[in-house]
Amino acid sequence: MERQERTNESLTERTAFGMSRKRVKIGLPLLILFVALAVAFYIGSTAPKARKTPPLREAPLVETLPARHTSQRVTVPAMGSIIPSREITLKSQAAGDIVKINPRFTEGGHLKAGEALLKIDDQDYRLAVAQQQSQVVSAEYALKLEMGRQDVAKREWELLGGGEVVKASDSELALRKPHLEKAQADVEAARAAMKRAELDLARTTVRAPFNCIVRTKKVDLGSHVSSQDQLAELVGTDEYRVRASVPVDRLKWISIPRDRDDQGSKVRILYGNGTGYERRGTVVKLLADLEEEGRMARVLIAVGDPLDLKAPKSTRPPLLIGEYVRVEIEGPELDGVVALPRSALRDGGNIWIKGGDDTLDIRAVDIVWRGESTVLLKNSMADGERIIVTDLSTPIQGMKVMESKPADTTAVKTPKPEKQQ
């Protein structure tokens, strides 16, 4: 009985201990959560609160250039090709075999005006000259005999009463005037035939008509040629020409001579596949038609001594027929214009000005010239005004701007003559 009581007490104690542990497991997390909430509430209620302020608007930094009115000479760019100024197909005026030829009469050979190119067999022509000489002597002999008969006929006419009135035709026949005229005509004809024979003989030596280079050669030593046979194609070396294409609306900037005494625009010719060689030329003519494909006008530019034959020590390469070149045609000089980098032009016709109160002024301008890297403006601003060259993402009229560095005290550097596009 006592033992049973002890067992019951032990069970009661274990039951109470288990319940106590269960209460601890449940109550401790709740206590921790409660404490955390209390601490968070305390921190939130006692923390300083941030004041709401409007966002600050910072003026964008810009770079500027000063405006200055100057004089600028413009240049019209164009592309062209080299063509001959003088080119002929040389033909024979005599027939025969070629018996002699100039060593320089070959493709690419240079020949001076009047220099012999080749010689045609002239034996037949010399015989013809000798024969005509005989004819001249015979005709002159006949004329002298007739002159003697004239004196005899005149004396006879006087003895037969030539003072009486007779028909004019009878008088002429009695005095042998028709005979004299025929003898004189025979002499003139013989002399003319003599000159023709001498001319044919001279034509057996074919000479260069001007300073030239042989483009193509079509005969050689021993060839038989007849009259009008082609001998060679010759190109004059004193001058070449550049046939350049320019837009029609750019012709107003180019001086094209109308008379021989007029001076055309000066031209700078660049060639050599970008190696920097250049020559000088002059506009001499405007062709009458437009290009079929590009509908562009074409001007001819004269280039003197294209092969540097007058300057044999020159190291630059010669111009070649058919070579493509770049030309820069000098236009007129524009006064009172402002030169700006092309990047300073906005929306095709505006610029940005930094006003005296550091605000942005979007201004329309009068563009008189558009170059590859420079534009020329007129009557658009005053000297010293600051032109903004920095890009702005959202430009607004009157917005504040700030210069990123001290103002440049010099004007925009005068660029080289600009090329229009």
C-alpha positions as CSV (number, residue, x, y, z in Angstrom):
1,M,0.0,0.0,0.0
2,E,2.8,2.4,0.8
3,R,4.6,1.3,-2.2
4,Q,1.6,2.1,-4.3
5,E,1.4,5.6,-2.9
6,R,5.1,6.3,-3.7
7,T,4.5,5.2,-7.3
8,N,1.6,7.6,-7.7
9,E,3.6,10.6,-6.2
10,S,6.4,9.8,-8.7
11,L,4.0,9.9,-11.6
12,T,2.6,13.1,-10.4
13,E,6.0,14.8,-10.2
14,R,7.0,13.6,-13.7
15,T,3.7,14.9,-15.1
16,A,4.2,18.4,-13.6
17,F,7.8,18.6,-14.8
18,G,6.8,17.8,-18.5
19,M,4.1,20.4,-18.4
20,S,6.5,22.9,-17.1
21,R,9.0,22.2,-20.0
22,K,6.2,22.5,-22.5
23,R,5.3,25.9,-21.1
24,V,8.9,27.1,-21.4
25,K,9.2,25.9,-25.0
26,I,6.1,27.9,-26.0
27,G,6.6,31.0,-23.9
28,L,10.2,31.7,-24.6
29,P,9.8,32.3,-28.4
30,L,6.8,34.4,-27.7
31,L,8.8,36.4,-25.1
32,I,11.6,37.0,-27.6
33,L,9.2,38.1,-30.3
34,F,7.5,40.5,-28.0
35,V,10.8,42.0,-26.9
36,A,11.9,42.4,-30.6
37,L,8.6,44.1,-31.5
38,A,9.0,46.4,-28.6
39,V,12.6,47.3,-29.5
40,A,11.6,47.9,-33.2
41,F,8.7,50.1,-32.1
42,Y,11.0,52.1,-29.9
43,I,13.6,52.6,-32.6
44,G,11.0,53.6,-35.2
45,S,9.3,56.1,-32.9
46,T,12.6,57.8,-31.7
47,A,14.6,57.8,-35.1
48,P,15.1,61.2,-36.9
49,K,12.9,61.9,-39.9
50,A,14.4,63.1,-43.3
51,R,13.1,66.4,-44.6
52,K,11.7,66.4,-48.2
53,T,13.6,68.9,-50.4
54,P,13.2,69.6,-54.2
55,P,15.9,68.1,-56.4
56,L,18.8,70.4,-57.4
57,R,19.1,71.2,-61.1
58,E,22.7,71.5,-62.1
59,A,23.6,73.5,-65.2
60,P,25.3,71.3,-67.8
61,L,29.0,72.0,-68.6
62,V,29.6,73.2,-72.2
63,E,32.5,74.2,-74.3
64,T,32.3,77.3,-76.5
65,L,34.1,79.1,-79.3
66,P,34.1,82.8,-79.9
67,A,32.5,84.2,-83.1
68,R,34.6,86.4,-85.3
69,H,33.8,87.8,-88.8
70,T,36.6,87.1,-91.3
71,S,37.1,86.7,-95.1
72,Q,37.1,83.1,-96.4
73,R,37.8,81.7,-99.8
74,V,35.7,78.6,-100.6
75,T,36.7,75.6,-102.7
76,V,34.4,73.4,-104.8
77,P,35.6,69.8,-104.7
78,A,35.1,67.4,-107.6
79,M,36.3,64.2,-109.1
80,G,37.6,63.9,-112.6
81,S,39.7,62.0,-115.1
82,I,42.7,62.9,-117.2
83,I,42.1,63.3,-121.0
84,P,44.3,64.5,-123.8
85,S,44.2,68.2,-124.7
86,R,45.4,67.3,-128.3
87,E,45.0,63.9,-129.8
88,I,45.3,62.9,-133.5
89,T,45.4,59.8,-135.6
90,L,48.4,60.2,-137.8
91,K,47.9,59.1,-141.4
92,S,50.2,58.8,-144.4
93,Q,50.0,61.2,-147.3
94,A,52.4,59.2,-149.4
95,A,52.5,55.6,-150.6
96,G,55.5,53.3,-150.4
97,D,57.6,51.1,-148.2
98,I,58.9,52.4,-144.8
99,V,62.7,52.4,-145.1
100,K,63.7,54.3,-142.0
101,I,62.1,54.8,-138.6
102,N,63.0,56.9,-135.6
103,P,64.0,54.8,-132.5
104,R,61.8,57.0,-130.3
105,F,58.8,56.3,-132.6
106,T,57.5,53.6,-130.3
107,E,54.6,53.4,-127.9
108,G,55.4,55.7,-125.0
109,G,58.1,57.5,-126.9
110,H,58.4,61.3,-126.6
111,L,58.8,63.3,-129.8
112,K,59.3,67.0,-130.4
113,A,57.4,69.1,-132.9
114,G,58.9,68.7,-136.4
115,E,60.9,65.6,-135.5
116,A,61.0,62.9,-138.2
117,L,59.1,59.8,-137.3
118,L,59.7,57.6,-140.3
119,K,60.8,57.7,-143.9
120,I,59.0,56.3,-146.9
121,D,60.9,55.1,-150.0
122,D,61.1,58.3,-152.1
123,Q,62.7,57.1,-155.4
124,D,59.5,57.4,-157.4
125,Y,58.8,60.8,-155.9
126,R,62.3,62.0,-156.8
127,L,61.8,60.9,-160.4
128,A,58.5,62.7,-160.5
129,V,60.2,65.9,-159.3
130,A,62.9,65.5,-162.1
131,Q,60.2,65.0,-164.7
132,Q,58.3,68.1,-163.5
133,Q,61.5,70.1,-163.6
134,S,61.8,69.2,-167.3
135,Q,58.2,70.3,-167.9
136,V,58.9,73.6,-166.3
137,V,62.0,74.2,-168.5
138,S,59.9,73.3,-171.6
139,A,57.1,75.6,-170.7
140,E,59.5,78.5,-169.9
141,Y,61.2,77.8,-173.3
142,A,57.9,78.0,-175.1
143,L,57.1,81.2,-173.4
144,K,60.4,82.8,-174.4
145,L,59.8,81.8,-178.0
146,E,56.3,83.3,-177.9
147,M,57.7,86.5,-176.5
148,G,59.9,86.8,-179.5
149,R,57.0,86.1,-181.9
150,Q,55.1,88.9,-180.1
151,D,57.6,91.5,-181.2
152,V,57.5,90.2,-184.8
153,A,53.7,90.2,-184.8
154,K,53.6,93.7,-183.5
155,R,55.9,95.1,-186.2
156,E,54.0,93.3,-188.9
157,W,50.7,94.6,-187.6
158,E,52.1,98.2,-187.7
159,L,53.3,97.7,-191.3
160,L,49.9,96.3,-192.4
161,G,48.1,99.4,-191.1
162,G,47.3,98.5,-187.6
163,G,46.2,102.1,-186.9
164,E,43.0,101.7,-188.9
165,V,39.8,100.8,-187.1
166,V,39.5,97.0,-187.0
167,K,37.7,94.5,-184.8
168,A,39.2,93.9,-181.4
169,S,39.3,90.1,-182.0
170,D,41.3,90.6,-185.2
171,S,43.8,92.8,-183.4
172,E,44.3,90.2,-180.6
173,L,44.8,87.4,-183.1
174,A,47.2,89.4,-185.2
175,L,49.2,90.4,-182.1
176,R,49.2,86.7,-180.9
177,K,47.8,87.6,-177.4
178,P,46.0,84.3,-177.0
179,H,49.2,82.5,-177.8
180,L,51.0,84.5,-175.1
181,E,48.4,83.8,-172.5
182,K,48.6,80.1,-173.2
183,A,52.3,80.0,-172.9
184,Q,52.2,81.9,-169.6
185,A,49.5,79.5,-168.4
186,D,51.6,76.5,-169.4
187,V,54.5,77.9,-167.3
188,E,52.2,78.4,-164.3
189,A,50.8,74.9,-164.6
190,A,54.3,73.3,-165.0
191,R,55.5,75.2,-161.9
192,A,52.4,74.2,-159.9
193,A,53.0,70.5,-160.9
194,M,56.6,71.0,-159.8
195,K,55.5,72.2,-156.4
196,R,53.1,69.3,-156.1
197,A,55.8,66.8,-156.9
198,E,58.2,68.5,-154.4
199,L,55.4,68.4,-151.8
200,D,54.8,64.7,-152.4
201,L,58.5,64.1,-152.0
202,A,58.5,66.0,-148.7
203,R,55.6,64.0,-147.5
204,T,57.7,60.8,-147.6
205,T,59.3,62.0,-144.4
206,V,56.6,61.9,-141.7
207,R,57.1,64.4,-138.9
208,A,55.5,65.0,-135.5
209,P,53.0,67.9,-135.8
210,F,53.5,69.0,-132.2
211,N,55.3,67.9,-129.0
212,C,53.7,64.5,-128.4
213,I,53.9,61.0,-127.0
214,V,53.1,58.0,-129.1
215,R,50.0,56.3,-127.7
216,T,49.7,53.5,-130.3
217,K,51.9,52.6,-133.2
218,K,50.5,50.8,-136.2
219,V,53.4,50.4,-138.6
220,D,57.0,49.4,-138.5
221,L,60.1,49.2,-140.6
222,G,59.4,47.5,-143.9
223,S,55.6,48.1,-143.7
224,H,54.0,49.2,-147.0
225,V,51.6,52.1,-146.6
226,S,49.3,53.8,-149.0
227,S,47.7,57.2,-148.8
228,Q,45.4,57.7,-145.7
229,D,46.7,54.6,-144.0
230,Q,46.9,55.0,-140.2
231,L,50.4,55.3,-138.8
232,A,50.0,56.0,-135.1
233,E,47.9,57.8,-132.5
234,L,49.7,60.8,-130.9
235,V,48.9,62.7,-127.8
236,G,50.1,66.3,-127.2
237,T,52.4,66.6,-124.1
238,D,52.3,70.4,-123.7
239,E,49.0,70.2,-121.9
240,Y,46.5,67.6,-120.5
241,R,43.0,68.3,-119.3
242,V,40.9,67.1,-116.4
243,R,37.3,66.5,-117.2
244,A,35.6,67.0,-113.8
245,S,32.0,66.6,-112.7
246,V,30.3,69.2,-110.5
247,P,26.7,69.8,-109.4
248,V,24.9,72.2,-111.6
249,D,24.0,74.5,-108.6
250,R,27.8,74.9,-107.8
251,L,28.7,76.4,-111.2
252,K,27.9,79.9,-109.8
253,W,31.0,79.5,-107.6
254,I,33.3,78.7,-110.6
255,S,34.8,81.3,-112.9
256,I,34.5,79.9,-116.5
257,P,36.2,82.0,-119.2
258,R,34.1,83.1,-122.2
259,D,36.7,84.9,-124.2
260,R,40.4,84.0,-124.8
261,D,41.5,86.8,-122.5
262,D,39.3,85.7,-119.5
263,Q,40.9,83.9,-116.6
264,G,39.2,80.8,-115.3
265,S,39.2,79.6,-111.7
266,K,42.5,78.2,-110.4
267,V,42.4,74.5,-109.5
268,R,44.4,72.2,-107.2
269,I,44.7,68.7,-108.6
270,L,45.5,65.8,-106.2
271,Y,46.5,62.4,-107.5
272,G,48.7,59.4,-106.8
273,N,46.2,57.2,-104.9
274,G,46.4,59.3,-101.7
275,T,50.2,59.7,-101.8
276,G,49.9,63.5,-101.7
277,Y,51.1,64.6,-105.2
278,E,49.5,67.7,-106.6
279,R,49.5,69.9,-109.6
280,R,48.0,73.2,-110.6
281,G,45.5,73.9,-113.3
282,T,43.0,76.4,-114.6
283,V,39.3,76.0,-115.6
284,V,39.1,76.6,-119.4
285,K,35.7,75.4,-120.5
286,L,32.3,74.3,-119.6
287,L,30.9,71.4,-121.7
288,A,27.5,71.8,-123.2
289,D,25.9,68.7,-122.0
290,L,25.3,66.9,-118.6
291,E,26.4,63.5,-117.6
292,E,23.8,60.9,-118.5
293,E,24.0,59.0,-115.2
294,G,24.6,61.6,-112.5
295,R,23.1,64.6,-114.4
296,M,26.1,66.7,-113.3
297,A,27.8,69.5,-115.2
298,R,31.3,68.9,-116.6
299,V,34.2,71.4,-116.7
300,L,37.5,71.1,-118.4
301,I,40.7,72.0,-116.5
302,A,44.0,72.7,-118.3
303,V,47.1,71.3,-116.8
304,G,50.4,72.4,-118.3
305,D,53.4,70.2,-118.7
306,P,51.7,67.1,-117.3
307,L,54.7,64.8,-117.8
308,D,57.3,67.3,-116.3
309,L,59.3,67.3,-119.5
310,K,60.2,70.9,-118.9
311,A,61.3,70.0,-115.4
312,P,63.3,66.7,-115.8
313,K,64.5,66.7,-112.2
314,S,61.0,66.6,-110.8
315,T,60.4,63.6,-108.5
316,R,56.6,63.5,-108.7
317,P,55.0,61.0,-111.1
318,P,53.5,62.1,-114.4
319,L,49.8,62.3,-115.0
320,L,48.4,59.4,-116.9
321,I,45.6,59.4,-119.5
322,G,42.5,58.0,-117.9
323,E,43.7,58.5,-114.3
324,Y,41.1,59.5,-111.7
325,V,42.0,62.6,-109.7
326,R,40.5,64.8,-107.1
327,V,40.3,68.5,-107.8
328,E,39.7,71.5,-105.6
329,I,38.4,74.5,-107.6
330,E,38.9,77.9,-106.0
331,G,35.7,79.9,-105.6
332,P,35.2,83.5,-104.7
333,E,36.3,85.0,-101.4
334,L,33.4,85.7,-99.0
335,D,33.7,88.7,-96.7
336,G,32.2,89.2,-93.3
337,V,31.5,85.5,-92.5
338,V,31.9,83.4,-89.4
339,A,33.6,80.1,-89.8
340,L,32.4,77.3,-87.4
341,P,33.0,73.6,-87.2
342,R,30.2,71.7,-89.0
343,S,29.5,69.9,-85.7
344,A,28.3,73.2,-84.2
345,L,25.4,73.3,-86.7
346,R,22.2,71.9,-85.1
347,D,19.2,70.5,-86.8
348,G,20.6,71.6,-90.2
349,G,20.1,75.3,-89.7
350,N,20.5,76.4,-86.0
351,I,23.3,77.1,-83.6
352,W,23.5,77.2,-79.8
353,I,24.6,80.5,-78.2
354,K,25.7,80.9,-74.6
355,G,24.1,84.2,-73.6
356,G,25.5,86.8,-71.2
357,D,23.2,85.4,-68.4
358,D,24.6,81.9,-68.9
359,T,21.4,80.8,-70.7
360,L,21.0,78.8,-73.9
361,D,19.9,80.7,-77.0
362,I,18.8,78.5,-79.9
363,R,19.2,80.7,-83.0
364,A,18.5,80.1,-86.7
365,V,21.4,81.1,-88.9
366,D,22.0,82.1,-92.5
367,I,24.3,79.5,-94.0
368,V,26.2,80.7,-97.1
369,W,28.6,77.7,-97.4
370,R,28.7,74.1,-96.2
371,G,32.1,72.5,-96.2
372,E,33.3,69.1,-95.3
373,S,34.3,70.2,-91.8
374,T,33.4,73.9,-91.7
375,V,30.3,76.0,-92.3
376,L,30.3,79.7,-93.1
377,L,27.6,81.9,-91.6
378,K,26.6,85.5,-92.3
379,N,24.5,88.1,-90.5
380,S,23.8,85.6,-87.7
381,M,25.7,86.8,-84.7
382,A,28.0,89.5,-83.4
383,D,31.7,89.3,-82.8
384,G,32.6,87.7,-79.5
385,E,29.4,85.7,-79.0
386,R,30.0,82.3,-77.6
387,I,29.0,79.4,-79.8
388,I,28.4,76.1,-77.9
389,V,30.1,73.1,-79.5
390,T,29.2,70.5,-76.8
391,D,26.2,68.2,-77.5
392,L,23.3,68.5,-75.1
393,S,20.8,65.7,-74.7
394,T,17.7,67.9,-74.2
395,P,18.4,71.5,-75.2
396,I,15.7,74.0,-74.1
397,Q,15.5,77.6,-74.9
398,G,16.6,79.7,-71.9
399,M,18.1,76.8,-69.9
400,K,21.1,77.4,-67.7
401,V,24.5,76.4,-69.0
402,M,28.0,76.7,-67.5
403,E,31.2,76.9,-69.4
404,S,33.6,74.1,-68.6
405,K,36.8,76.1,-69.0
406,P,37.8,79.8,-69.2
407,A,36.6,81.5,-72.4
408,D,39.0,81.3,-75.3
409,T,40.3,84.8,-76.1
410,T,41.1,83.9,-79.7
411,A,38.7,83.6,-82.6
412,V,38.0,80.4,-84.4
413,K,41.1,79.6,-86.3
414,T,40.8,80.4,-89.9
415,P,40.5,77.1,-91.8
416,K,41.9,76.3,-95.1
417,P,39.7,77.0,-98.1
418,E,36.7,74.9,-97.5
419,K,35.2,72.4,-100.0
420,Q,31.5,72.5,-100.5
421,Q,29.2,69.5,-100.4
